[in-house]
Amino acid sequence: MDLFTHRLRLHADPSRVVVRPFHIAWGGKGGAPNRTERLVGEVLEMSGEDAREQLETVLKDFEARHWQTRRVFMTRYDEIEDLLGLDGRDIGDEKRQLIGAYFCHEYSYAAAALMNPSAVPHFDQTGMPEGSMRILMSLRSVGEGHISSVAFREGIITEGNELKLAPEPPFATATDVIGEGEDEMPEGPVTVWRHRDSTLSGTVIFPITQAQSKGLEDLRIVHFRHEDGSYEWIGTYTAYNGSVIQSELMRTRDFRAFDLVPMSGSAARNKGMGLFPRKVGGQYMMIGRQDGENLFLLKSDRIDHWDEGEKILAPLYPWELVQIGNCGPPIELDEGWLLLTHGVGAMRKYSIGAALLDKDDPSKVLGRTREPILAAKDQDREGYVPNVVYSCGAIKHGDTLFLPYGIADSSVGFAFVKIKDLLAAMM
């Protein structure tokens, strides 16, 4: 099979930093002020000159490294003001900014790894020449404490298999969550917001809820068509709190507001779920790996509730004998549903293959690749977790499949393959 791998690679970059809230333990002992109250009190007791000097030192260190640093400090101050019941009218701007700075910290969100991308058509296709498509990729970025977050990258692919990525802005910004308390992490569905002046390529979604506290992992994003003809971008991802996983949905129509919604049902206790881009036979459908070894077809009348399904694919060939899983949402073709899979073989080597499912009844497997279409080799073997290639979603572009993929849980590569060649390789 003729697979073209692009020379471009994306790597972890510790210089990509954002300002995040620094949460200090709430509650004092024996009636004494807690740490938050003590810190605020220390700043309020400073003379105006001392506060100005301290703020200037902070800004000298950090203002050139972040976007609208003073605004971020003021926003953080507003949260502390609400928490403590302060009256900002009695506090000058410099002291308010300094208080905000004490409750922020700098976080390198992709210092350890950048991996496991998914790709969808961009929501804005204006100005695209014929044969070209603007794309949007989600990426799993891993930073301090091995905490995973969701980053984005925009770009263009052409009919000549050219890939052009939009430059990253000099500053990255974290999404905001509005109206949540300071003293404990929220539970259940939350909505986070991209700042109106921040580009999507510079936006990072961090864990918000207790269930997500150690990471948002492996977003599989799909351009979903509802029965009324409207579209929504919906991603499935794994929320991890350090001991327990659960599958959740990211939903957005404008990439300004993102709803992060836990899923219920027995199947939602597993990872690696991939949503079909529309209902099939009047039902929502997912591909999932419910037993850690095989692939299942899941059906539901609700997009946020999933129970156990029907096993449709089991390990068969040597490169996938340990286990198989999906490599993103199924892709609709005239011939059926194209499902990218990953297989694990000897020495825990990961490879990417594909299967074709019946269009009307996806429980029927029409064919699958005997050999992998992409496997870890040469320079793609080395990294944080060696011998792994992995994708969370590809795009059909004309008669070609654009496949971004993670390399050794460390970096991201890109490949193009003709769909007819892929189908011809199936048994």
Salt bridges, closest charged atoms under 4 A:
GLU63 OE2 - ARG70 NE 3.20
GLU79 OE1 - ARG76 NH1 2.58
ASP87 OD1 - ARG89 NE 3.02
ASP93 OD1 - ARG96 NH2 2.31
GLU94 OE2 - ARG52 NE 3.20
GLU106 OE2 - ARG65 NE 2.81
GLU106 OE2 - HIS66 NE2 2.59
GLU154 OE2 - HIS122 NE2 2.90
GLU168 OE2 - ARG16 NE 3.76
GLU182 OE2 - HIS23 ND1 2.96
GLU182 OE2 - ARG76 NH2 2.89
GLU217 OE2 - ARG140 NH2 3.47
GLU217 OE1 - LYS271 NZ 3.90
ASP218 OD1 - ARG140 NH1 3.20
GLU227 OE1 - LYS279 NZ 3.21
GLU232 OE1 - HIS226 NE2 2.77
GLU232 OE2 - ARG251 NE 2.86
GLU232 OE1 - ARG253 NH2 3.89
ASP304 OD1 - ARG302 NE 3.00
ASP307 OD2 - HIS305 NE2 3.11
GLU320 OE2 - ARG368 NH2 2.77
GLU332 OE2 - ARG278 NH2 2.84
GLU332 OE2 - LYS359 NZ 3.59
ASP380 OD1 - ARG9 NH2 3.34
ASP399 OD1 - LYS418 NZ 3.31
ASP421 OD1 - LYS420 NZ 3.47
